[in-house]
Amino acid sequence: MNLIKSTLILSFLFLLAITVTAQTTVSGTLKDAKTNEVLEFAQVVFMSPEDSSTVSAATTGLDGSFTTEINPGSYILKSSYIGYQSITREITIEEGRNRLGDLLVEISSEELREVEISAAASLFRTEADRRIFNVENMTVSDGGTAIQLLENLPSVQVDEEGGISLRGSSNILIFINGRPTNISGDDVESVLEQYPADAIKSVELITNPSARYDAEGIGGIINIILKEERRGGINGQVNASAATGHRYSGGLNLNFRRDNFNIFANYNYQYRQNRQTSETFRENFSPTATPFLDQNFNTRNYNNTHLIRTGIEYDLTENSTVRLFSNINLRTVDRERTYYNRFKNENLDLDSMSVRFLTEDRDSRNFEFGGSYSLSLNEGSSSLNIQSSYSDDETDRIEYFDQYFITEGYVVLPEKGLDQTYERPVRNKMFLFQTDFEHSLSTENERAIETGVKLTLTEQNREQIFNELNPVTNEYVENEFITNSFDYNEDVYAAYFIFRDNIDRFSYQAGLRTEYTITESFQPKIDSIHTNNYINLFPSVFLSYSLSENQDVQVNYSRRIRRPGMRSLMPFINAQDLLNLRLGNPYLEPEITDNIELSYIQSWEKYMLSASIYHRNTQNGITRAITSFDEQTSVVTWLNAAQRNNTGLELVNYFRLSNNFDATLTGNFYYSVLSGDINGSPFSDESFSWTLSLMSNIRIPKVFNVQVTGNYSGPMVFPQGRIKSRYGVNVGFRRNIMNNNGTISLNFSDIFGTQRFRFENTNENFYQEREFNWETSVITLAFTYRFRGYSERDRQRRGGGPSGMDDDDMF
């Protein structure tokens, strides 16, 4: 702990001691001239008066404001926003900070007649190192969860267990508001299911992060930005939805802002029933085993979720702000599942069967608290950000099993029956501390440095207690073979440095991140402690050349790491399904991946093309291995046994044929080569696969907006097997009502019922095919109402005094 304190103090003093110089900063706010509402995600461009070339550009944020750095001189400022008239004006930038104030934009007369203003914001935009999706305008996600929203984004796939992959890689880092969320290791889906899609403002896909970000996540980072209202006065939003299959949700978001003080409180509730089915067909090669197994199960889940978010923001001065926040997630899950196991002879005739009933009760509580401090120095040329958070996640989980054995003549054998209980409590704790400093070195160009330190401390505890009823004594007896516990601590100390500059049309950024990892696992059952400490260097390089005003070429490289998660580490036998077991490996090592990417981006008036060629090389790869526990039972475990090479081409096409139609078509085509050795058996496989996604929007003025999304995932290989293709289509309708303060939407998800997950695998003992199906064909009706109370400005307009009353109100 003394080492931690010393590191943080020295790093903080180092950052503050860096000399800073002046820099010219330009800021302003874009607003609707009539309503005075801010315009989010609008483009502001500063052009040279000589040749109209772009010198600098910025995008307005949630509060309509923009900030950019530029050399002193004369420029032409131009801003355009769909549904509004373009503004063009000549401005002169002087040394120091230049505040342009409010830039008022008039609604286009043509757009006023034909376009609903709520649909004006584009769904998609690209920046130097990421793609940003303004998912507030994604109609097909209204009333859904964060998982369902991500499924509709290009290059993102969700598997049968809710696992998320990006560009075919399942090892990604999920952030919410810039902070990691998967404190439960691999159990990301349980976190994201608690966030309704209505609470999400935008999603950032960062496929090749710089040294500024955690090195974890080979496939990149998905950063989910939650909604926060920043307009003055009292603002709020109420939303509710109902869907087929007994799915209901509702929420209330409130915000109050006055002068330098802002406070918000959000509450969201979800009740969802979900059905799932699975089918397994297995052929056993052993001559002494039952030749065939035909298994299926049916599941129904009952989920209740409460999400509470609060926050306070206070501007200490014009250049410094302090923020405090809290998140509380409460969730209960009741599950009912029935397994049907049919053992068949060589003629596929029934030999015997078993029926296994599962009832599960789960209660989860997650609390997160944190704060941040931001400081702008030297007229905005330098900035310091300090943030810290603590989260505690706890889950109580107990499962009850009853199993019956039945002969080929359908006679129940009571003596072979099983009555079992299965307790699996979970506890996760995470502490984060991060300091980032950025300083501009020149007023002539974008030369700057960034540096920072980060501390991540995680503590994870798993336990399982498996009891079986003794039919003689009628008492439960602990099964010592399955009962186990596992403690795992992982501390990561990180520091990074980045230098960036530009020379005419060429810009570059080079960075280096160092992460020192300390891990310790403890198995009380065998009194075994395993430590693994290692240090890694993660370089990153970004090069960009502007061929013309609307044409850029980019090259970037980064090194990433995948540390083993709890699901793959736990030395437990998962006994839910006694014929398909799962067993972790506590001695796994991290895998290292080198990523390189070449991109070409060109935009026209109504079309944008982004083409990227990428390559990933992974050493010491973590892979799933399927072995046999006995002649009838398979076991899934994890090994450092693979070398992976993935080469791909990603094409993103965005086109707007008119103000009433736009679409984004994304294709990801990749070639994978896998090789390695599993338990003395070498393997080598290669495959070509692809994913396609379409997101289109049709606006019928004064009627409704229509959104259609579709996705296709081609077959792909993994060691010992192959995942089959899948596809789905969603359609949504949205209409603004109540003077654009309300929105009503009707969504149809997976309208063809094709979102099935299928795979096949084989080893020396058996060949099997498995299929998972969910209740994905759902109809959802959602309603949102936005309201705005009186602000201080409104009160003053009405002539109110300090008490808020006119003189006449006193009589």
N, C-alpha and C positions, 0 to 999 in steps of 0.2 A: 504493500500500500504506500510505503514511503517513496518507492520508485515511481509510482503513479503520480503522487503529489509533486515530486520533483520535476517529472517530465512535463506536467501540465503548467507548472509555474514558469519553468524556463522557456517553454514554447510560447507562453503568453507574453512574457517580457521581450522575447525575441521579435515577436510580431509587432508589438507596440514600438519597438526601438527602430524599426525600419524608417528611413527618411522618406518623406513624401514631398512631391512637388505639385505645382498648380496645373490644372487641366481645364480646358474649356468644355463645359457641360451645357446641353440644351434640354429643356424640359417643357412640357405643356400638357394640356388635357383636351381631348376631343369630345364635344358634346352636341346633342341635338339642339338646334337653335330655338325650337318651339317648346319642347318639354324640359329642356335643360338636363336630360338624362345623358349619362356617359355612354360612349360607344366603345365597346370592348372588342379587342382583336382587330382594330383598324390599322391600316398600313400608312405610315408617314415617311415620306422620302425627301431628302435634301439633295438637290441637283445643282450641278455647275451651270452658271448662266452662259458660259461660253459654248458648250457642246451638249448641254442637257444630260450629261452622264451622271450616274448616281454616285454621290460622294458618301452618303451615310443613309441608313434606314432604320426604322424602329417600328415596333408593334405595340399598340396600347394594351395596358393590362386590364385587370378586372375593374379598376376604378377609372378607366378611360385615360389614364396618364401614360406618357411615354418619356423616356430619357435616353439620350445618346451623347456621344462625345464627338467633337468635330473641331477642325482648325478654325481660328477666327477668319472672317471674310464675308463676302456676299454670296447668297445662295437663293435658289428658288425652292420654296417649300410646297410640296404637293401631297394631298391626302385624298384617298378615294375609299368609299365604303358603299357596298351594294345597297341600293335603295335611297342613296343620298347623292346630292350634287357634289362633284369634285371641287376642291378648293385649291387655288394656286395663288401664292403671294411671294413677293420679294422680301427677303429679310437680311439683316446684317448681324453677324455674330461677333461679339466683342470678347476680349479676354475675361476669364472668370466665369461665373455661372450666369446663364441667360435663361430667364423664365418667360416663356411666351404667353403664359396664362391660358385662358379658355379659348379654344378654337371652335367657333360655332358653325355647324354644318346644316344646310337646309335640305329638307326632303325633296327628292326629285319629283317634279309634277307627274311624270310618267309612272314612276314607281309608286307614287301615292295612290294612283288609280289601280295599279295592277299587282303590286307585291305586298305581302304581309311583312311588316317590319320584323317580326319575331323570327322569320326564316332567313334574315339577311346574313347572319354570321356564317361563314364557311365552316363546313364540318372538318376540313383538313388543311393543314398548312405544314410547311417544312422549314426547319432551321438547320444551322450548320451541323449539329450533332444529333438531331432527333426529328421525329415526326410527331406532331401534336394534333390530337383529335378533339374537337369541341363537342363532346358527347352529349351536352345539353340538348343538342338538336337531333339526336338519334332517336327517332320515333319508335323504332322497333324494340328499344330497351325500356320504354316507359313501363313502370310497374314491376320491373325485373330486379335481379340482383347484380352485383358487380361481376360475378362469374359470367352471367348471361350477356352482360354488356361487352366483356372482353372477347367473347366468342364471335362477335360481329365485327371485330377490328381486323384489318388486313394483316397477314403474316402471323396471327395469333391463333393457336389451337388449344382446345381443352379436351383431355382424355377421359377415360371411364371413371376415374377416381377424382376428377376435378383438378388434376395436375395441368399446369399451364406451360405451353412451349411457345417459343418465338423463333421463327425461321427454322423450325424443326428441332431446336434445342430445348430440352425441358429444364435445364439448369439455368434459371434466371432469378433475378432478385426483384422482389415486389416491394415498392415503396408506396406509402400513403403520405402525401404532403411532404415528400422528401425524406421520410424516415422508414427504415425497414420494418416489416410487419410480421414476417414468418418466424416469430419466436418459438413456434412449435416445430421448428425444423422443416420437414416436408409437408406439414399439414396446412398448406397455404389456403386450400379451398375452404376450410372451416372458418378462416378469418374473413375471406372475401364474401362468403355467403351472408355474413352479418351486415354488410353494407348494401343498402338499396341503390339501384342505379340512379334514382332521383336525387341522391345526395352527392353525385359526382359531377364536377364541372368539366374536367378535361382529363385526357390520358396521354402521357408522353411515352413513346417507344424509343429507347436509346439503345441501338444495336451494338455500338462500339464505344463504351464510355471512356472518358479521359481519366487521367490520374486523380482528378478531383473526387471521383466516386470510389466506393468500395470495390475492391478487386474481385469480390465474390460474384458469381453469375456469369458463366461462360457465354450464354446466349444473349446477355445484355440486361437491361433494367426496364421494368414497366413501372412508371411513376403515376399514381392515381392522385389527382388534385381534387379535393373536396370543395364544395361550394362555400363561399364566404361573401356576405354582402358588405359592401364598403360605402354605400351611398349615405349621405347625411340623414339624420332623423331616425324614425322608427320604420323598419322594413321587415317584411316577413313573407312566408310562403307556407301554404297548406297543401298537402297532397294525399291522395287516397287511390287505391286500386283494388280490383277484384278480378280473379281469373278462374277459369275452369279447373277442376281438380282440387277445389277448396284451397285457394291461395288468396290471401288478403294482406294489405299493407296500408300504412298511414303514417304521416309525419307532419311535424310542425317545426319551422325554422324561424327564429326571431333574431333581429339585430338592431342595436341602437348605437348611433354614432353622433357625437357632438364635439366639435372643435378637435382636440387632440386625444379624445377618449373614444374607444370602441369596445363593445361587448356583444357577444352572441351566445345563443343557446339553441341547440337542435335536438329533437327527439324523433326517432323513427321506430316503428313497430312492424314486425312481419310475422304472419302465420302462414306456413306452407306445408301442405301434404305432398309428398313425392312418392311415386311408385317406380320400382326398378325390377327388372327381370334379368336372369342370366341363364345361359345354356352352355354346357360343357360336354364334349364327346371325346373320350380318351381310349386309345388302343394300346394295351399293355403288351410288350414284347416278351416278358418273362413267361416261360412255359408253365410255371406253377401258380401264376396269378390269374384272377378272373380276366378273360380276354378283353372285355369291353366295359367301360363305365359310361353311363348316360346320366348326367346330373343337370338339374336346373333348380333355381331358387326364385322366390317371389318376395319382394320387400315393399313395405310401406313405412315411410318416415313422417313423423309429425314434429314440425319445428316451430318454436316460439323464440323470437329474437327481439331484444330491446337494445337500442343504440342511443346513447346520450353523449353529446359533445358540447362543451362549454369553452369559452375563451375570453380573455381580456387583452386589449392592446392599448398601450398608452405612449404617446409621443412625449418623451422627457424634454426634448428640445426639437428644433426644426430638423436636426440631423441625427437624432438618436431615438430609438424606440425599444420598449420592453414588451414582451408578450408572455402570457401564461395560458396554458390550455390543459384540458382534461378530457379523456375519452373513457366511457364505461360501456362495455358490451356484456349483456346478460343473455344466455341462451340455454334453452332446454330442448332435448331431442328424445322422443320416444320412437322406438323402432320395433317393427314386427317382421320377422323373416322366417320362411319355411324352405328347408333344403329337401329335395327329393333325389336320392341316390339309387339308381337302378343298375345292378350288376348283371351283365349278360354274358352268355356263352358264345362260342365261336360262330353259332348260327344267328346271333343277335336275339336269342330268346331269353326271357327273363329268368335269372337264377334266383335272385333274392333282391331285396331293396331295404333301404332305411329312410326314415323320415325324421328330420331334425328341426325342432321349433326353437326359434330365438326370440326373446323379448328383452329389449334394452332400454335403460333409463340413463340419460346423460344430462349433467348440469354443469355449464361452463360459465366462468366469470373472468373477465379481463378488465384490468384497470391500467390506465396510462396517464401519467402526469408529466408535465415538462414546461420549459420556458426558454426564451431566447432574448438576446440583446443584440441590436444592430446599431452601428455607428458609421456615419458618413463623415469623412475628413477632407480637409483642403478642397472645399468647393466641389465635393463629389469625386475627386480623383482617386480617393482611397476609401476602402470600406472594411469594416471589421464586423464579423458575425460570430456570436457565441451561442451555442444551444446545448441543452441537456434534457434528457428524459429518462423516466423509469417506468417500466411496465411489469405487471404481474399477472400471469395467466394461470388459472387453476380449473381443472376439470375432474368431476367425480363421475365415474362410469361403471355401471354394473350390468351384467348380462346374465340371463337365465336360459338354460338349455334343457330341453326334453327330447330324447331321441328314442325311436322305436325301430325294431328290426322285424321284417316281414318276409315270410318264405314265398317261394314261387306260387304257392297255392293261396297266397294272401292271408296267411295265418300269422298273427302277431306273437312274437316270442318275448314274454315279459322278462325272462331271465337275462336277456341281452339288452334290456332297456337302460338308458342313461339319464340321470338327473344331475345337472351341473350348474354351478354359479361361477362367474368370471368377473372379478373386479379389476379395473384398470385405471387407477388415479394418475393424473398428470399434473406437474407443476413446472412452470417456466418463469424465469425472471431475466430481465434485461436492463442494463444501465448503459446509457450513451452520453458521451461528452464530446463536443466537436467545436473547434475554433478555426475559422477561415478568414484569411486576410488577402485583399486584392489591392494592388497599387499600380497606377498608370505612370509610366516612365517618360512619356513624351507627349507633347501637344501636337506634334506633326503627324503622328500615325497612331496605330492601335497598340503600340509597344507597352506591355504590362507584365507584371508577375503576379502569381497567386501562390499561396502557401497555406498550410494548415496541418492540424493534428486531429486525430480522432481516437477515442477509446471506446471499445465495445466489450462489455462484460456480460456473459450469459451463463445461467445456471439452470440446468434441466434435470428433472427427476421423473423417472418412470417406475411403475410398480404393477405387477399383476399377481393376483391371488386366485388360484383355480381350485375349486372344491367339487367333490363328487359325492353323491349320496350313497352310503353303504346300505344295501337293501336288507342286510341282516340286523344291523343296529338301528337303522332308520336315522342315522346321523351323518352330517356332511364331514368328509375327510379331505384334508388338503392334499392335492396332487403335487408332490415335491419336484417332479420332473418339469412341470410347466410353470409352477409358481417361481417368481423371480423378481429382482429389482435392479435398477441401473441408474447411476448418477453420472452426469456428464457436465463438465465445466469447460467453457471455451472463452479465452480472453484474447482480443486482438488489439494491438497497439499500432497505429498507423500514422504516417507523416507523408506529405507530398509537396512537390514544388513544380510549378508550371511557368514557362516563359512563352510569350506569344508576341508576334510582331507582323507587320505587313509592309511590303515594298511594292508600291504601285498596285498592280493587280494580283500580286502574289502575297499570300498570308500563310503563316505557319504557327504551329504550337507544339512544343515539346515538353513532356512532363515525366516525372519519375515518382512512383509511389512505393513506399516500403511498408510492409506489414510483418510484424512479429507476432506469431500465434503461439499461445500456451494452452494445451489441452490436457485434461485429466479425466479419466473414466474410472469408476469404481463399481465392482460387482460384489456386494456384501455376501452373497450366497457362497462364493468361493474365496472371499477375502482377497480379491485381485484388484490391483491398481495398475493402470496403464497410462503412461504419460507420453506425449508427443509434442515437442516444441520445435518450431522451425521458423526461419525468416526467409522472406521472398522479396524480390525486386520486380516491380511491374512498370516497365517503360511504356510510354504512349507517344505517338507522333501523328500530327494532323497537318496535312498540306492542302492548300486550296489555291486554284488559279482561276481568275475570272476572264474567260475568253471574250465576253462582251457583257453588256448590261444585264442580259437575261440568260447567260450561259456560263456554267461553272463546272470545273473538274476538281474532284477531291480525292485524296489518298489518305488513308489512316491505318494505323497499326496499334494494337494494344495486346497486352498479356493479361490473362484472367486465370482465376483459380476456382475450383469447385471443392469445397470442404464437404466431407460426408455428413449427411443429415441424420437426425435421430431415427427415422424409420429404417435406414440402412445400417445403423450402428447397434441398435438394441439387440442383445443376445437372447431374445425371447422367442419362444414358439407361439405364434398367433394361432389360437385354437378355436377360432370361430367356425372354420370349416375343417373338419378332421381329415379330409382327403386332399386339401390344398393348403399346406402350411406355409408360414413365412418366418424366416429366421435371420436376424441381423448379424453383422460382423463388426465387433468393436475394435478390430485392428486395421480398419481401412485407412489408407493414406489419401491425401488430397490429390486431385488431378490438375494438371496445368495445361492451358490452351493458349496458343498464339493465334490471334485474329488479324487478318489484313483485308482491306476493302478498298476498291476503286469505284468511284461514283461519278456519274455525269448527270447534270441537272440543267434543263432548259425550260424556259417558260415563254409562252406566247400570250396573246391577249385572252384567249379562252381555253388554253391547253397547257398542261405542265407534264413533263416527263422526267422521271428519276430512274436511272438505270445503275444498278450496283452489282459488281462482281466481288464475291467474298470467298475467303478460304479460311478454314479452321483446322488446326492440327492439335490433337490432344494426345498427351503422353500419360501413362499410368492410369488409364481411364477406368472409372468406376462403372461396372456393368452388372446387370441382373443375371444370375445363373440359376437354372432349374435343375435340381437333382431329385433323387428318389430317397424317401425315408424308409419305405419298404415297398413291397411289390404293388401296393394299391395307392400309395400316398406320394404326392409330389411336394417338394420343398423349394421355395424361392428364397435365394440368398443373394448377397452382393460381394463382388470381388474386384480387386485391382487387376484386371486381366485383359484390358482392351487398349488398342491404339486406334484412334479414329481420325479420318481425314474427310472433311466435308467441303465441297466446292459448289458454290451456288451462284445463280443469277436472279436478282430481284428487279422486277419492273413495276413501277408505280405510275399509272396514267390517270391524271385528273383532268377532266374537261367540263366546261360549262358552255353548252350550246346556246343557252339563253338565260335570262334571269329566272326562268321557271323550270330549268332542268340542268342538273349537274350529276356527275358520276365519277367514282373512283374505282378503277380496275387494277388489281394488284396480282401479280404472278410471281411465285417463288419456285425456282427450278433448281434442284440440287442433287449432286452425285455423292454418295456415301461409300466409304470403304472401311470395313471393320476387320480387325485381325487380332488374334490373341490366343490364350490358352486357358481353358477351364478344367481344373483338376486333372491335368495331364492330357487333355484332349484338345489339340489345336483346332481353331476355327478361323475361317476367312470368308467373308461375304461382301458383296458390293451390290448397290442398287441405285437406280435413278428414280426420284420421286418429285412430286410437285404439289403445290397448293395454289388455288385460285380463289379470289374473293372479289365480290362486286358490291358496291354500295352506291345506290342511285337515289336521287331525290327529284320528285315531280311536284311542282307547286301549281295548283289550280286556283287562281286568284279569287278571293272572297268565298271559296268553297272549303278546301282542305289541302293539306300537303300529304303526299304519298312517299313512303320510303320502302325500297326493296333491297334486301341484302341476301347474298348467296355465298356459300363457301364450299370448296371441294378440297379434300386432302387425299393425295394419292397414296398407294401402298409404300411402306418403308420397312427396312430390315432392322433387327436387333439380334444380338448373339442368340443362336439356337431358334430363331423364329422370324416371323414376318407379321406386321400389322397391315390389315386390309384397308382399302379405301373407304371413305365416307363423305357425305355431302348433306347440305341442308339449305332451305330457302325460308326467309322470313319476310313478312309484309306488314307495314304499319301505316295507319292513317291518323293525322293530327289536324285539329282545327282550333284556332284562337277564338275565344268568346269573351263576353263581358268587357268590351272595350280593350281587348288584348290583355286584360288582367288574368283571364282564365284560359286554360288549355285542356282540351279533352282529346283522348287518343284511344284508338282501338288497334290492337296488335294481334297478328297471327304468327306464331313461331313454329318452325319446322313443319310447314304446311303439308309436306309429303310424308312425314314420319320416317325419315331416312337417317337420322342421327344415331346410328348404331355403331358400337365399337367392337370390332372383330379382329382376332389374331389367331395364329397357329404357331406351334412350337414343337420341337422334338429333341430327344436325347437318346442315349443308348438303351433306355428302359421303356419309353413310351412315345407316342405321338398324340397330340391333342389339339382340338379346336375349341375356342371359347368366344362367346358373344354376350355383350352387355347392352341392355336396352333401358332407356329412361322414358318417363312421361314428358317428352319434349314437345309434343303437339299441343299447344296451349293457346287459348284466346284470352286476352287481357284487356280490360277496360280501365283506363286511368284518368284521373282529374287532378289538375293543379290550379291553385288560385294564388296570385301574387298581390300583396297589398303593401301600401306605403302610408304610414301615418304622418302627422305633421312634424316638420323639422323646425328648427329655430328660425330659419329663413321664412318659412310659411307663417309662423306665428307673428314675426315682425311685419310681414306684408299686411296682416289683418289688423295691425295697430295695437296688438296686445302689449301690455306692460310686463314687468318682471314676473307678475303672478300668473300671466297667461290670460287675464280677463280685461275686457274693455270696461270703460267707466260705466256703461249702461248695465253691465252685469252685476254691479254692486247694489242695485236698487230692486 
